[in-house]
Amino acid sequence: MSWTGRGGQRGGSRGGGRPGGGDPDTVERHWRGYLQGGYFDAQGNLNVEYVSRERIEPLAKAMCPEWGGLTSHQVRRYFGHCRALETRLKAGGADWGKIWPEVKKLDVAAADGAAKQPPKIPALFHDFIRRNVAAITCRKDFTNGFLPHFEALVGFGQAHFRRERS
């Protein structure tokens, strides 16, 4: 399955993050302390900053520089894969042990998409996926932490993600 879709970013990015090269862009550059305390507060509730417009929209916008950036199609492929895994969990068709390797494959697909020449996804989106996959340790992290956080990125990012021509 190709998660990154056809076609890459416009322009070139040898360094992985910005046109003309340089260090790859990271979530930490845009959001200090990102995911350091995990998804949940001391009471076990989702930390509201992971679904707040104030935190998420600037991050989504940063994934969409003028020279190219993340497309709606690309982000929806990754998110769709996550929703399909959630559906399998809820339907009882698979337990967490079977889903966990599929969650880890998100990082593999993002690494592949970011390493293509030209890159098919921005380095910042790759870093977002990489950091979140690393933060997921159990079913609750995936379903109650990462999925709402990713959903917020998709929702707040729609105004910024590049539209592909059909």
PEPE-V72002 format. One record per helix or strand of 3 or more residues. SS is the DSSP state (helix for helix, strand for strand). FROM is the first residue (numbers start at 1). LEN is the number of residues. If there is no record, write none. Layout:
SS|FROM|LEN  SS|FROM|LEN
This chain:
helix|27|4  helix|48|4  helix|53|10  helix|72|20  helix|96|20  helix|123|13  helix|139|19
